[in-house]
Amino acid sequence: MEAFFDQSVPWYLVDVPPTGPVMQKLLVDYAGIDGANVDEHIANIRDKAWRVAPFPCVGSFLFAELVLSTFPVYPKLVANLKSGAWSRYLEVGCGLGQDIRKLIQDGVPKTSVMGTDLLPGLLKSGQELLQDADALPLGQSLFAADFLDTSNDNVLSKASLDGTVDVIHATMFLHCFDRPTQLLACKRILTLLKTNPGVMIVGKQGGVAKGAGAREHPVKGPMGQVDGVVRTNFLHDVDSFKALWDEVGQVTGTRWDVQVREEEVMDRGYLYFDEEEHRWLSFVITKL
Ligand SMILES: C[S@@+](CC[C@H](N)C(=O)[O-])C[C@H]1O[C@@H](n2cnc3c(N)ncnc32)[C@H](O)[C@@H]1O
């Protein structure tokens, strides 16, 4: 079992990297952490979260970085959620859910933001990181659920979330799965979204450079084989990601505008996505 939590993998950093000013402000002003103790706080949370899930985003402290607020579409999301034009944001595979709290800090009502993840321990680590277990309780704002569970009594349906969401955030999520499972996850995303044009899916994930060859990529490290099953991440390039959404459209009878941008992996993502052709893919997908 200890091998599962092996700290000698490249994506386990011993020291906390410098915290960006926006995350620092979130930890100090939203969570109430003393500015002088931010590094120690992040390190403590990481050590606990690593024992829940030794993921690259935990080991390399990516959970202490904000993604959504760097998107050009972010001000529109905030404005729509603040004005009531949109009533619900859901982050899927949210892990510790740092971007959810940034939305609240930026004025979105906390009743409009929700997150879901397979692992309740990560959701609890997020509550401890941001000190808001009372404001965002499990089972009310944060749901521990298998996103791929489509049984009638799955957690998200029982919480009456189907067909209620205006914008879904999926960062570092779809790439966790092989290609057939990504299609299932996308279809599940659609059942959570409202049906009107304009609903959105936004996010960022690991991929490969255009033309480098989208591929099943073996999951590295101790998570590469779970219960004897070899796991793969399907890494898209821009074109195969659009093709995935074409297929989603065909099988669901819907149409989607898919904007996807590739970017070199210059940040700590390189500790895991370390091949020359690896890229980040950022996307904004809007229902037509
Ligand atoms: C790479 S982490 C990204 C976490 C977060 N989105 C972030 O960017 O910091 C992927 C997350 O997806 C979650 N996940 C994986 N499979 C899942 C499933 N079947 N249902 C729900 N969440 C899942 C993991 O528990 C993990 O927290």
The ligand as an ORCA input file, in Angstrom:
! r2SCAN-3c Opt
* xyz 0 1
  C      -6.342     15.754    -12.075
  S      -7.550     15.963    -10.827
  C      -8.092     17.624    -11.141
  C      -8.753     18.288     -9.978
  C      -9.235     19.741    -10.245
  N     -10.148     19.810    -11.370
  C      -8.076     20.680    -10.456
  O      -7.830     21.057    -11.605
  O      -7.390     21.011     -9.471
  C      -8.892     14.978    -11.480
  C     -10.052     14.858    -10.541
  O     -11.070     14.072    -11.162
  C     -11.647     13.232    -10.179
  N     -12.259     12.068    -10.808
  C     -11.654     11.070    -11.487
  N     -12.553     10.156    -11.883
  C     -13.766     10.584    -11.456
  C     -15.088     10.083    -11.535
  N     -15.349      8.913    -12.130
  N     -16.083     10.803    -10.986
  C     -15.834     11.980    -10.376
  N     -14.589     12.510    -10.247
  C     -13.579     11.811    -10.780
  C     -10.477     12.863     -9.280
  O     -10.872     12.412     -8.007
  C      -9.691     14.168     -9.251
  O     -10.017     14.973     -8.168
*
